């Protein structure tokens, strides 16, 4: 019988944007240092309790002597705290989305522009399209939640404060969080930071984790800013969106929407080439002095395209767009 010869077909890999193409330097390291630090603390505690208490033959009358349940409880305590923190922080948010129903869900029939943005950016990143919801809320915000494809939640105030291209920029930031698997950790940390004192004590491992990962949260936002910059292609666009959201979120700000629009229009792309240019306006300078982290983010986005990482990211994004054209 003649043997069939199978022709090997050489497989080509499509060019796709990955987290490594835009991840902020040191983000992964800081994350695992924080998580590893917490794990290390509990490993040391369990070891000491077991070796110097449970197995210590010199103290037979000690409450810990041969009490193996104590180290087991200590070992599973952070796991139980993590599970409980997830329930406490995620359930109310998911419950509200369920209550809002299809009226808040971004679909072609009610939010065609937002739906198109989601579809386009999902194709660019090679991701399944996440769900998106627009809540009727006077506070402007946008965040992402974990899930099978992820969820993006924003408000009518957020949509109203930005132009379409700026909304697209903010959505791309959440797409970065989802692709990098940030939402669960960021939601839990944010939730424990706003919890009452009793909850912070009961969930001590998560409270400690929030302290350890404080720096990581900033780096994760930097990662999101970088992808938004790559998709937008213009640092000025993401910077203007960040400034508008910050101004709209600050109830103490005396800057009107008209003043801000006029200032940004006059500045044009100068916002991308000189982050300090915005300080020439008295009100904006005063505002940014109260939001130093915003100034740093504007400067970081401006500098990103000048780095080798930024140039490589732009080249990769160009190749992806050409492949999908």
ABEGO torsion letter per residue (X at the ends): XBBBBBBBBBBBBBBBBBAAAABBBGAAAAAAAAAAAAAAAAAAAAAAAAAAAAABAABAABAABGBAAAAAAAAAAAAAAAAAAAAAAAAAAAAAAAAAEAAABBBAAABAAAAAAAAAAAAAAGBBBBBBBBBBBABBBBBBBBEAAEBBBBBAAAAAABBAAAAAAAAAAAAAAAAAGAAAAAAAAAAAAABBAAAAAAAAAAAAAAAAAAAAAAAAAAAAAAAAAAAAGBAAAAAAAAAAAAAAABAABABBAAAAAAAAAAAEAAAAABAAAAAABAAAAAAAAABAAAAAAAAAAAAAAABAAAAAAAAAAAAAAAAAX
